[in-house]
Amino acid sequence: MAVYAANNLFRGIHKYSNAKGALLGGIIANSINQPYSKQIVDDFAARTSTQVVQYVPRSITVAQSELQGKTVIEAHPNSDQGIVYKELARKVAEHEVSKVPSPLGVNELRDWAKSWADELLALESGNVRSVSLAV
């Protein structure tokens, strides 16, 4: 899961931030198409004192552009995905606030992930109709 990789990156940023080396601008959440995916990312961002810069949906436009040997902006600049990428580029270019994230500890991350896994299993099995934020 990408959250584990992000948390490891946050550890490195946290470690080197004291030497004025690293800060975090925020999270770019890729391949987000389900409402629960946003909730998971939002919860992780809140628990690690970070922010979400942009949600990037999964899109067939990306695969189509790759098969043409082009970027989405080259092949389909005015597509929904192209607009998402342009908005992301604007946000990155205008970004001014970076900070030190607060990575989760190993056990805290494991417990957090288990809680979300249980929520998703309940959602898939029909025991709940929507996902609430994990506790």
N, C-alpha and C positions, 0 to 999 in steps of 0.2 A: 504494500500500500504506500502511496506517495506521502502520506502523512508521516510515516516513520522516517523517510528520507528528509522531509522538510524539518522534522524535529532535530535530526542529526545536523543539518545545516545550521539550524538555530543555535545548537550547542557550540559550533565553531564560531559563529558570529559573536555569541555571548563571550566566549573565551578570548577572542582577539579584540573585542570592542574597547577593553581597558587600555590597549596600546594605540587607541585611536585608529585602528585598522579597518574595522568592519561595522556596518550598520545595515539594517533591513528596511527597505522601502515598503514592502508588503508582499502579499501572496497573490500570485496569478494562478487561479484555479482552472486547470485545463480539462476538457472533456466533461463538462458539467451539463447534464441534460435532465436530471431528475431533481425534483424539489428537495428530496432528502440529502442529495449530494451537497447542495448549498448549505443546508442546515449543519451537516458534518463539518464543512470547511469553516463556516461561521463560528461554530462552537470551538473548533481547534484554534482559530484566530483569537477568540476572546480569552481562551485559557492560556495562550502564550503571549498575550499583550501585543498582538500584531493587528494588522488590518488587511482586508481583501482589496486589492487594487482592481481586479477584474475577474469575472467569470467568463471563460471561453467555452462555448458549447462545442460538442462533437458535431462535425458536419461532413457530409459526403463531398462537399465542395473542396475540402482539403485533399481528399484522395483523388478526386477528378483533376485538380490542378497539378498534383504530383505526377500523375500519369501523363500529363501534358508536358512535364519537365519545367513547370512554372510555379511561382508562388501564387497564393490566392489573389494577392494584389495585382499581379500581372495578368492572370487569367480571368478573374472575376472581381474587379475592384469595387463594383457597386452591389455585389451580392450581400446577403445578410452577414455572412462570415467576413467578407471584406470590410464591412462597416464595423464589425466587432474589432478587427485588427487595427483599423485606423483609430478607433476610439482608445484602444489600449496604447497605441503609439503616442497619442496626444497626452494621455494620463502620465505615461512614463516621462515624456519630455517636460511636462509641467510640474512633475513631482518635486516637492520641497521638504517633506517631513519624513525623515528616516529615524529609526530608533533601534535599541537593543531588544531583541525578543527574549522572552522568558521560557526557555525550553522545558518541556515536561520531563520529569524523572522517568527512569525505566519502568518502575512499577506503576507510576501515575499514568503513563502512556498506555501501558498494557491494560489497566483497569478502564481507562477512558475508551479504548478501542473495543474491549469486551462489551461494555455497556452499549455502544453503538451497534455492534454486531448482533446483540440480543434484540435491540429495537428493530433492526432490519429484518431479522428472522421472523419476528412477530408480525411485521408488516407484510412480508411475503406469504406467510401462512394464513393471513386473514384474521389474525387475532386482534389486530388494531387496524384502523383505517388511515391513519396518518402518523407520522413520526413526530414525537415531541423531542425537545432538546434533551440530550443525555444528562444524567445526574452525575 
